[in-house]
Amino acid sequence: MLFDMLNSMRGPEIENMTTSDGLRTREALWGAICHDSAEPDSPRWHEEILRERR
């Protein structure tokens, strides 16, 4: 539901949000992302950088 709402929003709608509405929207989005159990795989270059730093 949240993602459907965000997908329907356009740049001007987001830009014209009040500060508190924008923060509430970001908090809701972040909450949805944090509770998603499917984590994406790290890009290959992450592993390469970590190896170089050891």
Backbone hydrogen bonds in HBPLUS format (Angstrom, degrees):
<---DONOR---> <-ACCEPTOR-->    atom                        ^
c    i                          cat <-CA-CA->   ^        H-A-AA   ^      H-
h    n   atom  resd res      DA  || num        DHA   H-A  angle D-A-AA Bond
n    s   type  num  typ     dist DA aas  dist angle  dist       angle   num
A0005-MET N   A0001-MET O   3.01 MM   4  6.30 156.0  2.07 148.9 154.8     1
A0006-LEU N   A0002-LEU O   2.94 MM   4  6.26 161.2  1.97 151.7 156.9     2
A0007-ASN N   A0003-PHE O   2.84 MM   4  5.94 155.1  1.90 145.9 152.9     3
A0008-SER N   A0004-ASP O   3.15 MM   4  6.30 139.4  2.32 139.2 148.7     4
A0008-SER N   A0005-MET O   3.21 MM   3  5.30 129.3  2.48  94.9 107.8     5
A0009-MET N   A0006-LEU O   3.13 MM   3  5.19 149.4  2.22 100.6 109.8     6
A0013-GLU N   A0010-ARG O   2.99 MM   3  5.39 120.4  2.36 110.4 125.4     7
A0014-ILE N   A0010-ARG O   3.14 MM   4  6.46 157.2  2.20 157.5 164.6     8
A0015-GLU N   A0011-GLY O   2.83 MM   4  6.02 169.1  1.84 162.5 166.2     9
A0016-ASN N   A0012-PRO O   2.90 MM   4  5.90 141.9  2.05 141.2 149.8    10
A0017-MET N   A0014-ILE O   3.17 MM   3  5.40 165.6  2.19 110.3 114.2    11
A0022-GLY N   A0018-THR O   2.88 MM   4  6.07 161.6  1.92 155.2 160.6    12
A0023-LEU N   A0019-THR O   2.92 MM   4  6.14 157.0  1.97 150.3 156.5    13
A0024-ARG N   A0020-SER O   2.93 MM   4  6.10 160.5  1.97 147.8 153.1    14
A0025-THR N   A0021-ASP O   2.94 MM   4  6.10 157.0  2.00 146.5 152.9    15
A0026-ARG N   A0022-GLY O   2.95 MM   4  6.17 160.6  1.99 147.0 152.3    16
A0027-GLU N   A0023-LEU O   2.83 MM   4  6.02 160.5  1.87 151.7 157.4    17
A0028-ALA N   A0024-ARG O   2.94 MM   4  6.10 157.3  1.99 146.1 152.0    18
A0029-LEU N   A0025-THR O   2.97 MM   4  6.18 158.9  2.01 148.5 154.5    19
A0030-TRP N   A0026-ARG O   2.81 MM   4  6.00 166.0  1.83 153.1 157.2    20
A0031-GLY N   A0027-GLU O   2.87 MM   4  5.98 156.6  1.92 145.0 151.8    21
A0032-ALA N   A0028-ALA O   3.03 MM   4  6.24 153.2  2.10 143.8 150.5    22
A0033-ILE N   A0029-LEU O   2.95 MM   4  6.24 153.6  2.02 149.7 157.3    23
A0034-CYS N   A0030-TRP O   2.85 MM   4  6.04 163.1  1.88 154.7 159.0    24
A0035-HIS N   A0031-GLY O   3.21 MM   4  6.30 143.2  2.35 140.7 148.8    25
A0036-ASP N   A0033-ILE O   3.22 MM   3  5.31 163.4  2.25 106.5 111.0    26
A0046-HIS N   A0043-PRO O   3.00 MM   3  5.60 147.8  2.11 114.7 123.5    27
A0048-GLU N   A0044-ARG O   3.28 MM   4  6.68 157.6  2.34 147.8 154.3    28
A0049-ILE N   A0045-TRP O   2.98 MM   4  6.14 159.1  2.03 147.7 152.1    29
A0050-LEU N   A0046-HIS O   2.98 MM   4  6.25 165.9  2.00 154.2 158.0    30
A0051-ARG N   A0047-GLU O   2.95 MM   4  6.13 155.7  2.01 148.6 155.2    31
A0052-GLU N   A0048-GLU O   3.04 MM   4  6.26 154.5  2.11 145.3 151.9    32
A0053-ARG N   A0049-ILE O   3.09 MM   4  6.33 140.7  2.25 145.9 156.2    33
A0054-ARG N   A0051-ARG O   3.32 MM   3  5.51 156.1  2.38 103.8 110.6    34
